[in-house]
Every structure is written in structure tokens, then in C-alpha cells.
């Protein structure tokens, strides 16, 4: 009960910080669209479009958090915890799609650069830096070990980089009249968006494909388990993540003929918890077969 209450408290705090960031971004985005159109700046409009995806990413993260908190029931034996991973993957994909559109527009403006109001671009971009620093700070206070929150945070962080690039472009336009700086700044933002988007899609894809969590080498883990006292062998070892930060494991453990199954299971659970942070494990523990005989069952045990 204590663990569930702690999760609920952290979830409430995370929603509060994300809500604050959403309010800051939404208010500034509306103003930026107006200024971007007036200044004829693709960099500003691309920032506004990116801020729209920021707002969408935060809303999606908030919805996913609500779904993930629902208790397991019916056919959903793990609840809806992977709703957060769906949210993270959607955030990564939207970043990649938006980056593709902005890249095409930026190249077009490099070839035929329009007149750009550098002063408006510079002032608006500097204001955007302040707003995004505040939003990024608010989101950094939430639990970023969640891939869902990290996805929304990456949106905001990349928008901060975008505003810095746009401010530099505005300054160049004001001081030199080089209008193509606006499109070049957009391409810099595109590169950052592609990097972050690919990272989110790859990380969420690993969870959907039930790959081993980053930092855990299954063969090495199996060798560690097999080397424990009483353990003769470990078979059918599977390690995956239910959702970000919640690794799980299942294995068939063979114990020596006269070994203590309970002691072996306790040793395995302690090692998994202390060294690998795995607290959800399902272990089938049997005595090792002698000669042609089959394994003698001890028990199947699930630790949560």
C-alpha cells in the first residue's frame, strides 16, 4: 500500500509540473504565430509549430499518465502502463515528421529567401528562450526516468535550442541583412529534432519489442545467477521492461539434487533487486535431473 501511495503522490506532482509547462507554452505559442506571420520568419513559425507539438506532447503525456495509473483488471494484467510508451513513441514520430516538413521549407527559402524582419525575430526569439527555460525547468522537476515524461521534455528542450538558433539568425539579419540566416537556423533545429526523435522512437521500440533494458546483458546476468550457491543451471531466461523503469524477469532455475530451493530463490531475488533493480520476477525452480530422469519440481514463484 505504501508503494502505491508513493506512486500516486509523485504522479500528482508530475502532473502539476507538466501543467505549468503547458500553460507557459500555450500562451507564448499564440503570440509567436502572430509575430511570425508579421515578420515573415520561417524560423519563428517553425518554432511556433514545434511549440504546438510541445503542447500536444505534454497533453499526451498527461493522458498517458492517467491511463498508466489505472489498476490492472480483465485482460490487461499489467494495467495500461505501456500507454506511457505509446505516448513517448508518438512524440518521437511527430518530431521526425515535423522535422521533414521544416527541412523542405528551409531548403526552399534558402533558394528563394523572402524578406525577414530581423528585429521582430530577435526580440520574439529572446522572449521564447526565457519561456522555454521556465518550461524546461518545470518539466525537469517531474520524474524524467519515465520515457513518457522524457519524450515531452525533449520536445521542450529542442524548442529551447530552436529559439537560441532563431535569436542568432535574427541578430545576423539585423546586423548584416543576410536573410538566409533564418532558413539556416531552421535547418539547425531540424537536425536537433531528428536526433531527439530517433532516440525516442528507438527507446520506445525496444520496450515494445521486449528487448532487455539498457545496461542489462542477459547472458552475463544468467552467468551471475548460475554461479550462486545451490544453483546448478539457469534456462529460458527472459528480461524485458513492462514500461520505462520497470524491468521484469522470468527464468527456469535448476537447483542441485539435495539443494535448498527456497534458499536459491531468495538469493536470486536479492541479487536481482540489489544489483539490477529488478523487483518483478517469475522463477520456476526445480531440482536438477539425475541421469535420464526429468527435473523434479520445487515451485514456481513470482516476486513483485
Secondary structure, DSSP 8 states (H G I E B T S, - for coil): -HHHHHHHHHHHHHHHHHHHHHHHHHHHHHHHHHHHHHHT-HHHHHHHHHHHHHHHHHHHHHHHHHHHTS--BTTBTTTTTTHHHHHHHHHHHHHHHHHHHHHHHHHHHHHS-----HHHHHHHHHHHHHHHHHHHHHHHTS-TTSHHHHHHHHHHHHHHHHHHHHHHHHHHHHHH--THHHHHHHHHHHHHHHHHHHHHHHHHHHHHTT---TT--HHHHHHHHHTSTTEEEEEEEEEEEEETTEEEEEEEEEE-TT--HHHHHHHHHHHHHHHH---EEEEEEEE---TT---EEEEEEEE-
